[in-house]
């Protein structure tokens, strides 16, 4: 994930209504924010055979509500892993340089014997 994409997603999170968001328990298709304000409503989708998929309402609504808090958490984790990867790469490069230097030193010592 690029830094630009992370910034774009963070901006979306910052501009959206603050979380967490909740699913209204009676209908399972209305999303509210912490203060009880209405955020969104989902509708069932049609299956390929033309019938209505009522379970999609529950799944979609729960997904949208969970994504409000999950996305910032996931972005934090992505950034943490990027930083950790950078740190480990720097350590790998330093260890490689140290190994090369040690091997050269051993080669010089071997030649003098």
C-alpha positions as CSV (number, residue, x, y, z in Angstrom):
1,X,0.0,0.0,0.0
2,X,1.5,3.3,-1.0
3,X,1.8,6.3,1.3
4,X,-0.6,8.2,-1.0
5,X,-3.3,5.5,-0.6
6,X,-2.8,5.5,3.2
7,X,-3.2,9.3,3.3
8,X,-6.3,9.1,1.0
9,X,-7.9,6.5,3.3
10,X,-7.0,8.4,6.5
11,X,-8.6,11.5,5.0
12,X,-11.8,9.5,4.4
13,X,-11.7,8.4,8.0
14,X,-11.2,11.9,9.3
15,X,-14.0,13.4,7.2
16,X,-16.5,10.7,8.1
17,X,-18.7,10.8,11.2
18,X,-16.7,9.8,14.2
19,X,-17.1,6.1,15.3
20,X,-17.8,3.7,16.5
21,X,-20.8,3.0,14.5
22,X,-23.5,0.5,15.5
23,X,-26.2,-1.6,13.8
24,X,-29.8,-0.9,14.9
25,X,-30.8,-4.2,16.4
26,X,-34.5,-4.3,15.4
27,X,-34.2,-4.0,11.6
28,X,-30.5,-4.9,11.2
29,X,-30.2,-2.4,8.3
30,X,-29.7,0.9,10.0
31,X,-26.3,2.2,11.1
32,X,-26.0,4.8,13.9
33,X,-23.0,6.6,15.3
34,X,-22.1,6.7,19.0
35,X,-24.4,9.7,19.7
36,X,-27.4,7.8,18.2
37,X,-27.4,9.8,15.0
38,X,-28.5,8.0,11.8
39,X,-25.6,7.3,9.5
40,X,-26.9,5.0,6.7
41,X,-29.3,2.3,5.8
42,X,-28.7,-0.8,3.7
43,X,-31.1,-2.7,1.5
44,X,-31.3,-6.4,0.4
45,X,-29.6,-7.2,-2.9
46,X,-31.1,-9.4,-5.6
47,X,-29.7,-12.8,-6.2
48,X,-28.8,-14.0,-9.8
49,X,-32.1,-15.9,-9.8
50,X,-34.1,-12.7,-9.1
51,X,-35.0,-13.5,-5.5
52,X,-34.2,-11.2,-2.7
53,X,-31.2,-11.9,-0.5
54,X,-32.4,-10.6,2.9
55,X,-29.3,-11.9,4.7
56,X,-27.2,-9.5,2.7
57,X,-28.7,-6.6,4.7
58,X,-27.3,-8.0,7.9
59,X,-23.9,-8.8,6.5
60,X,-23.5,-5.5,4.7
61,X,-24.7,-3.4,7.6
62,X,-22.4,-5.2,10.0
63,X,-19.5,-4.8,7.6
64,X,-20.0,-1.1,7.1
65,X,-20.4,-0.4,10.8
66,X,-17.3,-2.5,11.7
67,X,-15.2,-0.8,8.9
68,X,-15.6,2.6,10.6
69,X,-13.3,1.6,13.4
70,X,-11.4,-1.3,11.7
71,X,-10.1,0.8,8.8
72,X,-8.1,3.3,11.0
73,X,-6.8,0.4,13.1
74,X,-5.7,-1.4,9.9
75,X,-4.0,1.7,8.6
76,X,-2.1,2.0,11.9
77,X,-1.0,-1.6,11.6
78,X,0.1,-1.1,7.9
79,X,2.2,1.9,8.9
80,X,3.7,0.0,11.9
81,X,4.6,-2.9,9.6
82,X,6.1,-0.5,7.0
83,X,8.2,1.1,9.7
84,X,9.2,-2.4,11.0
85,X,10.1,-3.5,7.5
86,X,12.3,-0.5,7.0
87,X,14.0,-1.0,10.3
88,X,14.7,-4.7,9.5
89,X,16.0,-3.8,6.0
90,X,18.4,-1.3,7.5
91,X,19.6,-3.9,10.0
92,X,20.0,-6.5,7.2
93,X,22.1,-4.0,5.1
94,X,24.3,-3.2,8.2
95,X,24.8,-6.9,8.9
96,X,25.6,-7.6,5.3
97,X,28.3,-4.9,5.3
98,X,29.7,-6.3,8.6
99,X,29.8,-9.8,7.1
100,X,31.6,-8.6,3.9
101,X,34.1,-6.7,6.0
102,X,34.7,-9.7,8.2
103,X,35.2,-12.0,5.2
104,X,37.6,-9.6,3.7
105,X,39.6,-9.4,7.0
106,X,39.6,-13.2,7.2
107,X,40.9,-13.4,3.6
108,X,43.7,-10.9,4.3
109,X,44.7,-12.8,7.4
110,X,44.7,-16.1,5.4
111,X,46.9,-14.5,2.7
112,X,49.5,-13.4,5.3
113,X,49.9,-16.9,6.8
